[in-house]
């Protein structure tokens, strides 16, 4: 179990653990032995879906690679389901890990958000081309 700015979180108190255990109502889209996909209770668009591992991991940093592979496999299955059944060919895949990255539920999860023109969900980032001058310096810190 990891901690964050607000202290250690118990798996017993984790809303997504409760969803995965069937203790809280959810609208299941897909499930297998390791992952669970369900509609976001505060959707940005129709069919906005969350994918979680059934085991509790707080964020990308403490989730083992093999678990991430399973989560991403489910992300692909959900996106393909939406393409096959609904003709949806535009989705946004999103994860936030950490308070400063705007993570609000501290159980790793990925959003699959179907997108279309006029959905008013613009998520454009501000770019900083002036930072290109620092690329060599930034790479040195990674070596």
matplotlib code that plots the C-alpha trace (Angstrom):
import matplotlib.pyplot as plt

x = [0.0, 1.3, 0.7, -0.1, -0.5, -3.5, -1.9, -2.1, -5.4, -6.9, -8.1, -11.2, -11.9, -11.0, -14.1, -12.7, -11.8, -15.4, -16.6, -14.3, -15.7, -19.3, -19.9, -20.9, -23.2, -21.5, -22.4, -20.1, -18.9, -16.3, -14.7, -12.1, -10.2, -7.8, -9.6, -12.9, -14.3, -17.4, -19.1, -17.7, -20.3, -19.4, -19.1, -17.5, -19.2, -21.5, -19.8, -17.0, -15.5, -13.0, -10.7, -9.2, -7.2, -9.1, -6.0, -5.3, -2.4, -2.3, -0.7, 1.6, 4.6, 3.6, 1.7, 3.8, 4.4, 2.5, -0.6, -0.3, -0.2, -3.5, -5.1, -4.0, -5.3, -8.7, -8.4, -8.0, -10.9, -13.2, -12.1, -12.6, -16.0, -17.1, -15.8, -17.5, -20.8, -21.2, -18.9, -16.9, -13.5, -12.3, -11.3, -9.1, -7.2, -6.2, -4.5, -3.4, -0.9, -0.3, -2.1, -0.3, -1.3, -4.9, -5.4, -8.6, -9.2, -6.0, -6.5, -4.8, -7.4, -7.5, -10.3, -11.6, -13.5, -15.3, -14.8, -16.6, -16.7, -18.8, -18.6, -17.1, -14.4, -11.3, -8.3, -5.6, -2.4, -0.5, 2.8, 6.1, 8.4, 11.0, 11.8, 13.3, 16.5, 16.8, 16.3, 20.0, 20.2, 17.1, 18.5, 21.7, 19.7, 18.2, 21.5]
y = [0.0, 3.4, 6.7, 10.1, 13.7, 12.7, 9.7, 6.0, 4.8, 1.5, -1.0, -1.3, 2.4, 2.5, 3.1, 1.3, -1.7, -1.7, -1.5, -4.4, -6.5, -5.7, -3.8, -0.6, -0.3, 0.0, -0.4, -3.2, -3.0, -5.8, -8.0, -10.7, -12.3, -9.3, -6.2, -4.5, -1.9, 0.2, 3.5, 6.5, 7.8, 11.4, 10.9, 13.4, 11.7, 8.8, 5.5, 7.1, 4.0, 3.4, 0.4, -0.8, -3.7, -5.7, -5.7, -2.3, -0.3, 3.5, 4.7, 4.0, 4.0, 1.1, -1.0, -3.9, -4.1, -7.3, -5.7, -2.7, -5.1, -6.6, -3.2, -2.1, -5.3, -4.4, -0.8, -2.3, -4.7, -1.9, 0.4, -2.4, -3.2, 0.4, 0.3, -3.0, -2.4, 1.4, 2.5, 4.7, 5.3, 8.2, 7.7, 9.4, 7.2, 8.9, 8.2, 10.6, 9.4, 11.6, 14.6, 17.2, 15.2, 15.6, 12.0, 12.0, 8.4, 6.7, 3.3, 3.2, 3.6, 4.5, 6.4, 5.4, 8.5, 8.3, 11.6, 13.4, 16.9, 19.3, 17.3, 20.3, 18.3, 20.1, 18.9, 20.8, 21.4, 24.7, 24.0, 25.5, 25.4, 27.5, 24.4, 22.7, 24.6, 22.5, 19.0, 18.1, 19.2, 17.3, 14.1, 14.4, 14.1, 10.9, 9.1]
z = [0.0, -0.9, 0.7, -0.7, 0.4, 2.5, 4.2, 3.8, 2.2, 3.3, 0.6, 2.7, 2.2, -1.5, -3.6, -6.6, -4.5, -3.4, -7.0, -8.0, -5.0, -6.0, -2.8, -4.6, -7.5, -10.9, -14.5, -15.8, -19.3, -19.1, -16.5, -16.4, -13.5, -13.2, -14.4, -14.2, -16.7, -15.8, -16.7, -14.9, -12.5, -13.6, -17.4, -19.7, -22.7, -23.4, -22.8, -20.7, -19.0, -16.3, -16.3, -13.0, -11.8, -9.2, -6.9, -5.3, -6.6, -6.0, -9.3, -12.2, -9.9, -7.7, -10.3, -11.5, -15.3, -15.7, -14.1, -16.4, -19.4, -18.2, -17.7, -21.1, -22.7, -21.2, -22.4, -25.9, -25.5, -24.4, -27.2, -29.7, -28.2, -28.8, -32.3, -33.2, -31.5, -31.8, -34.6, -32.3, -33.8, -31.7, -28.0, -25.6, -23.2, -20.0, -16.7, -13.9, -11.3, -8.3, -6.7, -8.8, -12.0, -10.8, -9.7, -7.5, -6.8, -5.5, -7.2, -10.6, -13.4, -17.0, -18.7, -22.1, -23.3, -26.7, -28.5, -31.3, -32.7, -30.7, -27.4, -25.7, -24.0, -25.3, -23.3, -25.2, -23.3, -23.5, -25.3, -24.4, -27.5, -25.6, -23.6, -26.6, -25.9, -22.6, -24.3, -24.2, -20.5, -19.6, -21.3, -19.3, -16.1, -17.3, -18.0]

ax = plt.figure().add_subplot(projection="3d")
ax.plot(x, y, z, "-o")
ax.set_aspect("equal")
plt.show()
